[in-house]
Amino acid sequence: MDEKREQCAVHGVQASRLPAQSGPGGERIHELKIWPSEFVMLKNFTKRYEIRRADRDYQVGDTVILREWDPTTGQYSGNACRAEIIHLTPPEKWGLPADLCVLGINVKYFHTAQPQPQPPPAKPSYRAEDNYPGQEEAE
């Protein structure tokens, strides 16, 4: 399948523009990126909507998989959220621009990545000839 890539006008990152995939039972699944700050609000249940470009055929009843994307590292964190679209405000309704829609979502579950073990910090090497704060140079 050819993947379309497009520059996101809001966040300035390359974003995949794939059509909805079909899941078991014919459900339509949209896989989307979500930034860490927005993901935290979803996880705390303080955010129940997504404002998205209307570049896909979103429908009430579709499933969205929101995968946490860190724009500073350019990588997925491994955290994800599965939700159902329960309401859709289409473009140009209630003052929305022609290219944006609002998805009302009902979170079904979260997947949290297992933290990767970090190597122990390297032990500093101290040499007699090194100068340390508070140590005066010998003349």
A tleap script that builds the chain and sets N, CA, C and O, in Angstrom:
source leaprc.protein.ff14SB
mol = sequence {
  NMET ASP GLU LYS ARG GLU GLN CYS ALA VAL
  HIE GLY VAL GLN ALA SER ARG LEU PRO ALA
  GLN SER GLY PRO GLY GLY GLU ARG ILE HIE
  GLU LEU LYS ILE TRP PRO SER GLU PHE VAL
  MET LEU LYS ASN PHE THR LYS ARG TYR GLU
  ILE ARG ARG ALA ASP ARG ASP TYR GLN VAL
  GLY ASP THR VAL ILE LEU ARG GLU TRP ASP
  PRO THR THR GLY GLN TYR SER GLY ASN ALA
  CYS ARG ALA GLU ILE ILE HIE LEU THR PRO
  PRO GLU LYS TRP GLY LEU PRO ALA ASP LEU
  CYS VAL LEU GLY ILE ASN VAL LYS TYR PHE
  HIE THR ALA GLN PRO GLN PRO GLN PRO PRO
  PRO ALA LYS PRO SER TYR ARG ALA GLU ASP
  ASN TYR PRO GLY GLN GLU GLU ALA CGLU
}
set mol.1.N position { 0.853 -1.183 0.000 }
set mol.1.CA position { 0.000 0.000 0.000 }
set mol.1.C position { 0.895 1.240 0.000 }
set mol.1.O position { 1.824 1.341 0.801 }
set mol.2.N position { 0.614 2.174 -0.892 }
set mol.2.CA position { 1.380 3.420 -0.928 }
set mol.2.C position { 0.886 4.325 0.181 }
set mol.2.O position { -0.314 4.550 0.332 }
set mol.3.N position { 1.826 4.838 0.950 }
set mol.3.CA position { 1.483 5.719 2.055 }
set mol.3.C position { 1.657 7.160 1.609 }
set mol.3.O position { 2.710 7.534 1.093 }
set mol.4.N position { 0.633 7.959 1.807 }
set mol.4.CA position { 0.748 9.385 1.511 }
set mol.4.C position { 1.348 10.062 2.721 }
set mol.4.O position { 0.985 9.745 3.854 }
set mol.5.N position { 2.261 10.989 2.501 }
set mol.5.CA position { 2.835 11.752 3.595 }
set mol.5.C position { 2.596 13.221 3.288 }
set mol.5.O position { 2.711 13.665 2.146 }
set mol.6.N position { 2.264 13.952 4.322 }
set mol.6.CA position { 1.915 15.350 4.155 }
set mol.6.C position { 2.448 16.144 5.334 }
set mol.6.O position { 2.461 15.653 6.463 }
set mol.7.N position { 2.882 17.356 5.082 }
set mol.7.CA position { 3.347 18.225 6.153 }
set mol.7.C position { 2.153 18.720 6.945 }
set mol.7.O position { 1.224 19.301 6.385 }
set mol.8.N position { 2.179 18.488 8.251 }
set mol.8.CA position { 1.089 18.927 9.119 }
set mol.8.C position { 1.209 20.436 9.338 }
set mol.8.O position { 2.227 20.920 9.833 }
set mol.9.N position { 0.180 21.159 8.972 }
set mol.9.CA position { 0.222 22.621 9.087 }
set mol.9.C position { 0.236 23.076 10.538 }
set mol.9.O position { 0.770 24.141 10.848 }
set mol.10.N position { -0.344 22.284 11.430 }
set mol.10.CA position { -0.421 22.691 12.827 }
set mol.10.C position { 0.902 22.453 13.542 }
set mol.10.O position { 1.409 23.343 14.225 }
set mol.11.N position { 1.470 21.244 13.386 }
set mol.11.CA position { 2.651 20.883 14.156 }
set mol.11.C position { 3.936 20.840 13.336 }
set mol.11.O position { 5.017 20.721 13.913 }
set mol.12.N position { 3.853 20.935 12.006 }
set mol.12.CA position { 5.045 20.970 11.173 }
set mol.12.C position { 5.794 19.652 11.095 }
set mol.12.O position { 6.996 19.654 10.828 }
set mol.13.N position { 5.129 18.530 11.317 }
set mol.13.CA position { 5.782 17.229 11.194 }
set mol.13.C position { 5.162 16.468 10.035 }
set mol.13.O position { 4.042 16.759 9.616 }
set mol.14.N position { 5.892 15.501 9.526 }
set mol.14.CA position { 5.354 14.643 8.482 }
set mol.14.C position { 4.306 13.731 9.111 }
set mol.14.O position { 4.561 13.123 10.150 }
set mol.15.N position { 3.161 13.633 8.507 }
set mol.15.CA position { 2.092 12.804 9.043 }
set mol.15.C position { 1.585 11.859 7.969 }
set mol.15.O position { 1.479 12.226 6.799 }
set mol.16.N position { 1.276 10.649 8.376 }
set mol.16.CA position { 0.726 9.679 7.446 }
set mol.16.C position { -0.728 10.013 7.151 }
set mol.16.O position { -1.477 10.411 8.044 }
set mol.17.N position { -1.114 9.852 5.919 }
set mol.17.CA position { -2.505 10.064 5.522 }
set mol.17.C position { -2.984 8.773 4.877 }
set mol.17.O position { -3.031 8.657 3.652 }
set mol.18.N position { -3.336 7.810 5.710 }
set mol.18.CA position { -3.786 6.523 5.217 }
set mol.18.C position { -5.298 6.438 5.308 }
set mol.18.O position { -5.893 7.013 6.220 }
set mol.19.N position { -5.933 5.729 4.377 }
set mol.19.CA position { -7.371 5.521 4.516 }
set mol.19.C position { -7.647 4.618 5.705 }
set mol.19.O position { -6.749 3.940 6.206 }
set mol.20.N position { -8.895 4.616 6.153 }
set mol.20.CA position { -9.263 3.757 7.275 }
set mol.20.C position { -9.026 2.302 6.909 }
set mol.20.O position { -9.277 1.881 5.780 }
set mol.21.N position { -8.539 1.543 7.880 }
set mol.21.CA position { -8.346 0.114 7.676 }
set mol.21.C position { -9.603 -0.594 8.141 }
set mol.21.O position { -10.343 -0.080 8.980 }
set mol.22.N position { -9.841 -1.769 7.594 }
set mol.22.CA position { -10.975 -2.565 8.047 }
set mol.22.C position { -10.516 -3.514 9.129 }
set mol.22.O position { -9.519 -4.218 8.968 }
set mol.23.N position { -11.241 -3.533 10.226 }
set mol.23.CA position { -10.921 -4.423 11.334 }
set mol.23.C position { -11.879 -5.601 11.345 }
set mol.23.O position { -12.655 -5.791 10.408 }
set mol.24.N position { -11.822 -6.392 12.409 }
set mol.24.CA position { -12.727 -7.528 12.511 }
set mol.24.C position { -14.180 -7.057 12.525 }
set mol.24.O position { -14.513 -6.054 13.157 }
set mol.25.N position { -15.016 -7.773 11.840 }
set mol.25.CA position { -16.431 -7.396 11.800 }
set mol.25.C position { -16.686 -6.188 10.927 }
set mol.25.O position { -17.778 -5.621 10.972 }
set mol.26.N position { -15.699 -5.772 10.123 }
set mol.26.CA position { -15.885 -4.649 9.214 }
set mol.26.C position { -15.733 -3.284 9.852 }
set mol.26.O position { -16.031 -2.276 9.213 }
set mol.27.N position { -15.268 -3.220 11.126 }
set mol.27.CA position { -15.107 -1.907 11.749 }
set mol.27.C position { -14.029 -1.110 11.019 }
set mol.27.O position { -13.050 -1.673 10.530 }
set mol.28.N position { -14.217 0.182 10.954 }
set mol.28.CA position { -13.234 1.063 10.305 }
set mol.28.C position { -12.304 1.616 11.365 }
set mol.28.O position { -12.751 2.128 12.391 }
set mol.29.N position { -11.002 1.512 11.113 }
set mol.29.CA position { -9.994 1.927 12.093 }
set mol.29.C position { -9.111 3.004 11.484 }
set mol.29.O position { -8.572 2.837 10.390 }
set mol.30.N position { -8.967 4.122 12.211 }
set mol.30.CA position { -8.091 5.217 11.807 }
set mol.30.C position { -6.947 5.274 12.811 }
set mol.30.O position { -7.187 5.423 14.009 }
set mol.31.N position { -5.718 5.159 12.345 }
set mol.31.CA position { -4.551 5.235 13.226 }
set mol.31.C position { -3.961 6.637 13.106 }
set mol.31.O position { -3.605 7.081 12.014 }
set mol.32.N position { -3.862 7.334 14.252 }
set mol.32.CA position { -3.476 8.745 14.262 }
set mol.32.C position { -2.386 9.011 15.286 }
set mol.32.O position { -2.265 8.301 16.285 }
set mol.33.N position { -1.595 10.042 15.023 }
set mol.33.CA position { -0.593 10.498 15.991 }
set mol.33.C position { -1.248 11.451 16.978 }
set mol.33.O position { -2.187 12.171 16.639 }
set mol.34.N position { -0.736 11.442 18.210 }
set mol.34.CA position { -1.181 12.403 19.217 }
set mol.34.C position { 0.041 12.813 20.029 }
set mol.34.O position { 0.865 11.971 20.385 }
set mol.35.N position { 0.156 14.085 20.316 }
set mol.35.CA position { 1.309 14.594 21.060 }
set mol.35.C position { 1.195 14.232 22.535 }
set mol.35.O position { 0.087 14.024 23.030 }
set mol.36.N position { 2.324 14.152 23.252 }
set mol.36.CA position { 2.317 13.744 24.662 }
set mol.36.C position { 1.386 14.566 25.555 }
set mol.36.O position { 0.672 13.994 26.380 }
set mol.37.N position { 1.376 15.877 25.411 }
set mol.37.CA position { 0.521 16.713 26.276 }
set mol.37.C position { -0.957 16.383 26.077 }
set mol.37.O position { -1.727 16.387 27.038 }
set mol.38.N position { -1.357 16.099 24.843 }
set mol.38.CA position { -2.748 15.744 24.552 }
set mol.38.C position { -3.056 14.328 25.045 }
set mol.38.O position { -4.156 14.056 25.526 }
set mol.39.N position { -2.078 13.434 24.920 }
set mol.39.CA position { -2.265 12.060 25.377 }
set mol.39.C position { -2.503 12.006 26.883 }
set mol.39.O position { -3.337 11.237 27.361 }
set mol.40.N position { -1.759 12.833 27.630 }
set mol.40.CA position { -1.930 12.881 29.089 }
set mol.40.C position { -3.357 13.305 29.431 }
set mol.40.O position { -3.959 12.748 30.348 }
set mol.41.N position { -3.902 14.274 28.713 }
set mol.41.CA position { -5.278 14.717 28.983 }
set mol.41.C position { -6.285 13.609 28.686 }
set mol.41.O position { -7.271 13.457 29.407 }
set mol.42.N position { -6.041 12.836 27.625 }
set mol.42.CA position { -6.912 11.694 27.346 }
set mol.42.C position { -6.836 10.683 28.475 }
set mol.42.O position { -7.855 10.172 28.938 }
set mol.43.N position { -5.610 10.399 28.914 }
set mol.43.CA position { -5.402 9.395 29.956 }
set mol.43.C position { -6.039 9.836 31.285 }
set mol.43.O position { -6.508 8.997 32.053 }
set mol.44.N position { -6.054 11.124 31.550 }
set mol.44.CA position { -6.680 11.661 32.768 }
set mol.44.C position { -8.179 11.873 32.606 }
set mol.44.O position { -8.846 12.334 33.532 }
set mol.45.N position { -8.705 11.543 31.442 }
set mol.45.CA position { -10.124 11.702 31.121 }
set mol.45.C position { -10.593 13.149 31.221 }
set mol.45.O position { -11.749 13.407 31.555 }
set mol.46.N position { -9.696 14.099 30.930 }
set mol.46.CA position { -10.083 15.506 30.898 }
set mol.46.C position { -10.303 15.988 29.472 }
set mol.46.O position { -10.694 17.135 29.258 }
set mol.47.N position { -10.055 15.122 28.496 }
set mol.47.CA position { -10.257 15.465 27.089 }
set mol.47.C position { -11.058 14.343 26.441 }
set mol.47.O position { -10.682 13.174 26.518 }
set mol.48.N position { -12.168 14.710 25.802 }
set mol.48.CA position { -13.058 13.721 25.191 }
set mol.48.C position { -13.297 13.998 23.706 }
set mol.48.O position { -14.306 13.572 23.145 }
set mol.49.N position { -12.374 14.707 23.082 }
set mol.49.CA position { -12.560 15.076 21.680 }
set mol.49.C position { -11.202 15.156 20.995 }
set mol.49.O position { -10.163 15.220 21.653 }
set mol.50.N position { -11.225 15.152 19.694 }
set mol.50.CA position { -10.028 15.369 18.885 }
set mol.50.C position { -10.403 16.339 17.777 }
set mol.50.O position { -11.417 16.159 17.103 }
set mol.51.N position { -9.588 17.364 17.592 }
set mol.51.CA position { -9.760 18.277 16.468 }
set mol.51.C position { -8.783 17.784 15.404 }
set mol.51.O position { -7.575 17.734 15.634 }
set mol.52.N position { -9.308 17.427 14.254 }
set mol.52.CA position { -8.496 16.808 13.206 }
set mol.52.C position { -8.771 17.424 11.855 }
set mol.52.O position { -9.831 18.003 11.617 }
set mol.53.N position { -7.788 17.286 10.969 }
set mol.53.CA position { -7.996 17.663 9.574 }
set mol.53.C position { -9.061 16.724 9.006 }
set mol.53.O position { -9.082 15.533 9.315 }
set mol.54.N position { -9.915 17.258 8.199 }
set mol.54.CA position { -10.985 16.460 7.590 }
set mol.54.C position { -10.468 15.823 6.303 }
set mol.54.O position { -11.055 15.985 5.233 }
set mol.55.N position { -9.360 15.098 6.428 }
set mol.55.CA position { -8.736 14.481 5.259 }
set mol.55.C position { -9.048 12.990 5.154 }
set mol.55.O position { -8.502 12.291 4.300 }
set mol.56.N position { -9.922 12.515 6.021 }
set mol.56.CA position { -10.353 11.120 6.016 }
set mol.56.C position { -11.862 11.087 6.121 }
set mol.56.O position { -12.494 12.074 6.498 }
set mol.57.N position { -12.420 9.971 5.792 }
set mol.57.CA position { -13.869 9.821 5.859 }
set mol.57.C position { -14.267 9.330 7.246 }
set mol.57.O position { -14.709 8.192 7.405 }
set mol.58.N position { -14.109 10.199 8.257 }
set mol.58.CA position { -14.495 9.834 9.621 }
set mol.58.C position { -15.998 9.659 9.691 }
set mol.58.O position { -16.750 10.427 9.092 }
set mol.59.N position { -16.436 8.639 10.431 }
set mol.59.CA position { -17.857 8.387 10.625 }
set mol.59.C position { -18.108 8.011 12.080 }
set mol.59.O position { -17.242 7.428 12.733 }
set mol.60.N position { -19.291 8.345 12.588 }
set mol.60.CA position { -19.675 7.899 13.924 }
set mol.60.C position { -19.659 6.368 13.909 }
set mol.60.O position { -20.171 5.737 12.985 }
set mol.61.N position { -19.059 5.785 14.958 }
set mol.61.CA position { -18.935 4.336 15.045 }
set mol.61.C position { -17.557 3.834 14.645 }
set mol.61.O position { -17.194 2.703 14.969 }
set mol.62.N position { -16.774 4.668 13.937 }
set mol.62.CA position { -15.402 4.285 13.573 }
set mol.62.C position { -14.541 4.213 14.829 }
set mol.62.O position { -14.860 4.818 15.852 }
set mol.63.N position { -13.455 3.471 14.734 }
set mol.63.CA position { -12.481 3.371 15.815 }
set mol.63.C position { -11.270 4.218 15.462 }
set mol.63.O position { -10.821 4.225 14.316 }
set mol.64.N position { -10.740 4.936 16.456 }
set mol.64.CA position { -9.476 5.659 16.278 }
set mol.64.C position { -8.460 5.076 17.251 }
set mol.64.O position { -8.755 4.841 18.422 }
set mol.65.N position { -7.274 4.854 16.742 }
set mol.65.CA position { -6.160 4.450 17.593 }
set mol.65.C position { -5.212 5.638 17.618 }
set mol.65.O position { -4.612 5.994 16.604 }
set mol.66.N position { -5.087 6.242 18.789 }
set mol.66.CA position { -4.251 7.428 18.970 }
set mol.66.C position { -2.923 6.968 19.556 }
set mol.66.O position { -2.861 6.533 20.705 }
set mol.67.N position { -1.862 7.067 18.763 }
set mol.67.CA position { -0.536 6.628 19.187 }
set mol.67.C position { 0.288 7.846 19.592 }
set mol.67.O position { 0.446 8.786 18.812 }
set mol.68.N position { 0.809 7.823 20.812 }
set mol.68.CA position { 1.578 8.956 21.330 }
set mol.68.C position { 2.860 9.133 20.512 }
set mol.68.O position { 3.652 8.203 20.358 }
set mol.69.N position { 3.041 10.341 19.996 }
set mol.69.CA position { 4.163 10.698 19.131 }
set mol.69.C position { 4.908 11.850 19.789 }
set mol.69.O position { 4.308 12.869 20.130 }
set mol.70.N position { 6.204 11.691 19.965 }
set mol.70.CA position { 7.006 12.758 20.568 }
set mol.70.C position { 7.680 13.550 19.454 }
set mol.70.O position { 8.586 13.036 18.798 }
set mol.71.N position { 7.255 14.795 19.229 }
set mol.71.CA position { 7.820 15.579 18.131 }
set mol.71.C position { 9.286 15.952 18.348 }
set mol.71.O position { 9.996 16.248 17.387 }
set mol.72.N position { 9.747 15.941 19.599 }
set mol.72.CA position { 11.153 16.302 19.839 }
set mol.72.C position { 12.087 15.170 19.439 }
set mol.72.O position { 13.208 15.423 18.997 }
set mol.73.N position { 11.639 13.918 19.590 }
set mol.73.CA position { 12.480 12.775 19.203 }
set mol.73.C position { 12.097 12.232 17.840 }
set mol.73.O position { 12.877 11.514 17.214 }
set mol.74.N position { 10.892 12.571 17.373 }
set mol.74.CA position { 10.424 12.045 16.096 }
set mol.74.C position { 10.099 10.563 16.167 }
set mol.74.O position { 10.217 9.849 15.171 }
set mol.75.N position { 9.684 10.092 17.361 }
set mol.75.CA position { 9.405 8.670 17.534 }
set mol.75.C position { 8.120 8.462 18.328 }
set mol.75.O position { 7.679 9.325 19.088 }
set mol.76.N position { 7.535 7.276 18.120 }
set mol.76.CA position { 6.394 6.868 18.933 }
set mol.76.C position { 6.905 6.412 20.288 }
set mol.76.O position { 7.985 5.828 20.387 }
set mol.77.N position { 6.128 6.679 21.335 }
set mol.77.CA position { 6.531 6.286 22.689 }
set mol.77.C position { 6.154 4.842 22.998 }
set mol.77.O position { 6.724 4.225 23.898 }
set mol.78.N position { 5.201 4.308 22.258 }
set mol.78.CA position { 4.679 2.979 22.554 }
set mol.78.C position { 3.349 3.050 23.286 }
set mol.78.O position { 2.660 2.038 23.414 }
set mol.79.N position { 2.977 4.233 23.768 }
set mol.79.CA position { 1.685 4.418 24.427 }
set mol.79.C position { 0.612 4.645 23.365 }
set mol.79.O position { 0.858 5.306 22.356 }
set mol.80.N position { -0.576 4.094 23.600 }
set mol.80.CA position { -1.660 4.249 22.630 }
set mol.80.C position { -3.007 4.217 23.344 }
set mol.80.O position { -3.123 3.759 24.480 }
set mol.81.N position { -4.002 4.712 22.651 }
set mol.81.CA position { -5.361 4.760 23.172 }
set mol.81.C position { -6.293 4.318 22.049 }
set mol.81.O position { -6.144 4.751 20.906 }
set mol.82.N position { -7.246 3.464 22.373 }
set mol.82.CA position { -8.259 3.035 21.409 }
set mol.82.C position { -9.573 3.674 21.825 }
set mol.82.O position { -9.978 3.581 22.984 }
set mol.83.N position { -10.238 4.324 20.876 }
set mol.83.CA position { -11.488 5.025 21.190 }
set mol.83.C position { -12.465 4.882 20.034 }
set mol.83.O position { -12.083 4.601 18.898 }
set mol.84.N position { -13.730 5.084 20.356 }
set mol.84.CA position { -14.783 5.050 19.347 }
set mol.84.C position { -15.268 6.474 19.092 }
set mol.84.O position { -15.429 7.259 20.027 }
set mol.85.N position { -15.499 6.800 17.829 }
set mol.85.CA position { -16.073 8.108 17.492 }
set mol.85.C position { -17.563 8.039 17.808 }
set mol.85.O position { -18.298 7.248 17.217 }
set mol.86.N position { -17.999 8.879 18.748 }
set mol.86.CA position { -19.404 8.879 19.143 }
set mol.86.C position { -20.144 10.130 18.654 }
set mol.86.O position { -21.372 10.194 18.706 }
set mol.87.N position { -19.390 11.113 18.182 }
set mol.87.CA position { -20.000 12.330 17.639 }
set mol.87.C position { -19.030 12.929 16.633 }
set mol.87.O position { -17.815 12.841 16.808 }
set mol.88.N position { -19.549 13.522 15.607 }
set mol.88.CA position { -18.717 14.148 14.580 }
set mol.88.C position { -19.294 15.507 14.226 }
set mol.88.O position { -20.433 15.609 13.769 }
set mol.89.N position { -18.503 16.549 14.440 }
set mol.89.CA position { -18.876 17.880 13.973 }
set mol.89.C position { -18.128 18.109 12.670 }
set mol.89.O position { -16.903 18.225 12.675 }
set mol.90.N position { -18.844 18.176 11.555 }
set mol.90.CA position { -18.185 18.264 10.250 }
set mol.90.C position { -17.600 19.649 9.974 }
set mol.90.O position { -17.922 20.618 10.661 }
set mol.91.N position { -16.745 19.726 8.969 }
set mol.91.CA position { -16.179 21.021 8.578 }
set mol.91.C position { -17.280 22.034 8.256 }
set mol.91.O position { -18.360 21.681 7.783 }
set mol.92.N position { -16.974 23.284 8.524 }
set mol.92.CA position { -17.842 24.432 8.237 }
set mol.92.C position { -19.111 24.471 9.090 }
set mol.92.O position { -19.977 25.315 8.858 }
set mol.93.N position { -19.236 23.586 10.061 }
set mol.93.CA position { -20.372 23.651 10.973 }
set mol.93.C position { -19.906 24.346 12.237 }
set mol.93.O position { -18.788 24.101 12.690 }
set mol.94.N position { -20.724 25.200 12.816 }
set mol.94.CA position { -20.419 25.923 14.043 }
set mol.94.C position { -19.129 26.731 13.932 }
set mol.94.O position { -18.407 26.898 14.914 }
set mol.95.N position { -18.848 27.225 12.739 }
set mol.95.CA position { -17.688 28.093 12.549 }
set mol.95.C position { -16.367 27.369 12.315 }
set mol.95.O position { -15.320 28.015 12.263 }
set mol.96.N position { -16.388 26.059 12.174 }
set mol.96.CA position { -15.150 25.325 11.890 }
set mol.96.C position { -14.657 25.656 10.491 }
set mol.96.O position { -15.462 25.857 9.581 }
set mol.97.N position { -13.333 25.716 10.308 }
set mol.97.CA position { -12.802 25.905 8.956 }
set mol.97.C position { -13.167 24.716 8.061 }
set mol.97.O position { -13.552 23.653 8.547 }
set mol.98.N position { -13.040 24.913 6.764 }
set mol.98.CA position { -13.422 23.895 5.786 }
set mol.98.C position { -12.555 22.645 5.843 }
set mol.98.O position { -12.931 21.611 5.291 }
set mol.99.N position { -11.391 22.722 6.507 }
set mol.99.CA position { -10.494 21.557 6.521 }
set mol.99.C position { -10.385 20.884 7.891 }
set mol.99.O position { -9.557 19.989 8.062 }
set mol.100.N position { -11.207 21.294 8.877 }
set mol.100.CA position { -11.139 20.698 10.212 }
set mol.100.C position { -12.480 20.123 10.635 }
set mol.100.O position { -13.538 20.615 10.245 }
set mol.101.N position { -12.412 19.059 11.448 }
set mol.101.CA position { -13.604 18.489 12.048 }
set mol.101.C position { -13.298 18.188 13.515 }
set mol.101.O position { -12.134 18.152 13.914 }
set mol.102.N position { -14.329 17.976 14.307 }
set mol.102.CA position { -14.168 17.632 15.717 }
set mol.102.C position { -14.779 16.247 15.925 }
set mol.102.O position { -15.934 15.992 15.584 }
set mol.103.N position { -13.965 15.366 16.496 }
set mol.103.CA position { -14.417 14.014 16.791 }
set mol.103.C position { -14.700 13.909 18.280 }
set mol.103.O position { -13.794 14.088 19.094 }
set mol.104.N position { -15.934 13.624 18.645 }
set mol.104.CA position { -16.253 13.291 20.030 }
set mol.104.C position { -15.908 11.828 20.210 }
set mol.104.O position { -16.359 10.991 19.427 }
set mol.105.N position { -15.109 11.492 21.235 }
set mol.105.CA position { -14.639 10.111 21.360 }
set mol.105.C position { -14.974 9.520 22.732 }
set mol.105.O position { -15.081 10.227 23.734 }
set mol.106.N position { -15.134 8.208 22.733 }
set mol.106.CA position { -15.333 7.440 23.957 }
set mol.106.C position { -14.152 6.481 24.059 }
set mol.106.O position { -14.033 5.549 23.263 }
set mol.107.N position { -13.286 6.709 25.033 }
set mol.107.CA position { -12.077 5.905 25.192 }
set mol.107.C position { -12.463 4.500 25.640 }
set mol.107.O position { -13.216 4.322 26.597 }
set mol.108.N position { -11.930 3.504 24.926 }
set mol.108.CA position { -12.191 2.099 25.255 }
set mol.108.C position { -11.094 1.545 26.157 }
set mol.108.O position { -11.384 0.926 27.181 }
set mol.109.N position { -9.840 1.765 25.781 }
set mol.109.CA position { -8.739 1.330 26.639 }
set mol.109.C position { -7.437 1.993 26.230 }
set mol.109.O position { -7.312 2.560 25.145 }
set mol.110.N position { -6.469 1.904 27.138 }
set mol.110.CA position { -5.129 2.440 26.925 }
set mol.110.C position { -4.126 1.300 26.902 }
set mol.110.O position { -4.293 0.287 27.581 }
set mol.111.N position { -3.099 1.482 26.120 }
set mol.111.CA position { -1.943 0.584 26.147 }
set mol.111.C position { -0.761 1.448 26.555 }
set mol.111.O position { -0.453 2.445 25.902 }
set mol.112.N position { -0.105 1.059 27.637 }
set mol.112.CA position { 1.060 1.804 28.107 }
set mol.112.C position { 2.301 0.968 27.849 }
set mol.112.O position { 2.370 -0.201 28.228 }
set mol.113.N position { 3.264 1.574 27.207 }
set mol.113.CA position { 4.514 0.880 26.889 }
set mol.113.C position { 5.266 0.558 28.170 }
set mol.113.O position { 5.236 1.322 29.135 }
set mol.114.N position { 5.930 -0.567 28.164 }
set mol.114.CA position { 6.787 -0.919 29.290 }
set mol.114.C position { 8.021 -0.025 29.238 }
set mol.114.O position { 8.625 0.126 28.176 }
set mol.115.N position { 8.402 0.563 30.356 }
set mol.115.CA position { 9.594 1.405 30.331 }
set mol.115.C position { 10.817 0.570 29.974 }
set mol.115.O position { 10.994 -0.547 30.462 }
set mol.116.N position { 11.640 1.126 29.131 }
set mol.116.CA position { 12.865 0.443 28.717 }
set mol.116.C position { 13.895 0.583 29.824 }
set mol.116.O position { 14.077 1.674 30.366 }
set mol.117.N position { 14.577 -0.513 30.170 }
set mol.117.CA position { 15.602 -0.395 31.212 }
set mol.117.C position { 16.725 0.526 30.754 }
set mol.117.O position { 17.195 0.448 29.619 }
set mol.118.N position { 17.132 1.380 31.646 }
set mol.118.CA position { 18.199 2.326 31.342 }
set mol.118.C position { 19.515 1.767 31.863 }
set mol.118.O position { 19.554 1.215 32.963 }
set mol.119.N position { 20.593 1.898 31.096 }
set mol.119.CA position { 21.884 1.427 31.594 }
set mol.119.C position { 22.305 2.279 32.785 }
set mol.119.O position { 21.954 3.456 32.867 }
set mol.120.N position { 23.063 1.677 33.717 }
set mol.120.CA position { 23.509 2.474 34.867 }
set mol.120.C position { 24.422 3.601 34.380 }
set mol.120.O position { 25.126 3.452 33.382 }
set mol.121.N position { 24.403 4.723 35.091 }
set mol.121.CA position { 25.258 5.837 34.672 }
set mol.121.C position { 26.728 5.438 34.788 }
set mol.121.O position { 27.123 4.684 35.678 }
set mol.122.N position { 27.513 5.961 33.872 }
set mol.122.CA position { 28.949 5.668 33.898 }
set mol.122.C position { 29.571 6.290 35.139 }
set mol.122.O position { 29.235 7.409 35.526 }
set mol.123.N position { 30.466 5.560 35.745 }
set mol.123.CA position { 31.145 6.096 36.925 }
set mol.123.C position { 32.171 7.126 36.467 }
set mol.123.O position { 32.925 6.881 35.525 }
set mol.124.N position { 32.198 8.268 37.126 }
set mol.124.CA position { 33.184 9.282 36.730 }
set mol.124.C position { 34.591 8.789 37.074 }
set mol.124.O position { 34.819 8.123 38.084 }
set mol.125.N position { 35.495 9.137 36.215 }
set mol.125.CA position { 36.892 8.777 36.501 }
set mol.125.C position { 37.589 10.021 37.059 }
set mol.125.O position { 37.505 11.111 36.493 }
set mol.126.N position { 38.256 9.829 38.149 }
set mol.126.CA position { 38.949 10.946 38.786 }
set mol.126.C position { 40.446 10.728 38.606 }
set mol.126.O position { 40.979 9.649 38.863 }
set mol.127.N position { 41.089 11.772 38.163 }
set mol.127.CA position { 42.539 11.703 37.989 }
set mol.127.C position { 43.156 12.790 38.866 }
set mol.127.O position { 42.574 13.857 39.062 }
set mol.128.N position { 44.317 12.505 39.377 }
set mol.128.CA position { 44.993 13.452 40.267 }
set mol.128.C position { 45.280 14.769 39.564 }
set mol.128.O position { 45.313 15.822 40.201 }
set mol.129.N position { 45.487 14.715 38.248 }
set mol.129.CA position { 45.840 15.960 37.549 }
set mol.129.C position { 44.623 16.817 37.177 }
set mol.129.O position { 44.782 17.940 36.697 }
set mol.130.N position { 43.407 16.292 37.396 }
set mol.130.CA position { 42.209 17.085 37.114 }
set mol.130.C position { 42.001 18.118 38.206 }
set mol.130.O position { 42.284 17.866 39.377 }
set mol.131.N position { 41.505 19.277 37.815 }
set mol.131.CA position { 41.155 20.312 38.780 }
set mol.131.C position { 39.661 20.216 39.065 }
set mol.131.O position { 38.862 20.069 38.140 }
set mol.132.N position { 39.280 20.298 40.330 }
set mol.132.CA position { 37.886 20.201 40.727 }
set mol.132.C position { 37.478 21.519 41.374 }
set mol.132.O position { 38.325 22.250 41.887 }
set mol.133.N position { 36.201 21.819 41.351 }
set mol.133.CA position { 35.750 23.072 41.975 }
set mol.133.C position { 36.253 23.152 43.426 }
set mol.133.O position { 36.135 22.197 44.194 }
set mol.134.N position { 36.798 24.277 43.765 }
set mol.134.CA position { 37.307 24.500 45.108 }
set mol.134.C position { 38.762 24.087 45.271 }
set mol.134.O position { 39.386 24.358 46.296 }
set mol.135.N position { 39.291 23.428 44.248 }
set mol.135.CA position { 40.693 23.007 44.325 }
set mol.135.C position { 41.515 24.026 43.538 }
set mol.135.O position { 41.222 24.313 42.378 }
set mol.136.N position { 42.525 24.555 44.173 }
set mol.136.CA position { 43.366 25.547 43.511 }
set mol.136.C position { 44.465 24.860 42.742 }
set mol.136.O position { 44.971 23.814 43.149 }
set mol.137.N position { 44.826 25.457 41.628 }
set mol.137.CA position { 45.907 24.877 40.838 }
set mol.137.C position { 47.220 25.026 41.580 }
set mol.137.O position { 47.529 26.070 42.155 }
set mol.138.N position { 47.974 23.953 41.547 }
set mol.138.CA position { 49.302 23.998 42.175 }
set mol.138.C position { 50.256 24.663 41.198 }
set mol.138.O position { 50.254 24.354 40.006 }
set mol.139.N position { 51.079 25.586 41.714 }
set mol.139.CA position { 52.006 26.285 40.830 }
set mol.139.C position { 53.397 25.798 41.030 }
set mol.139.O position { 54.319 26.275 40.368 }
savepdb mol mol.pdb
quit
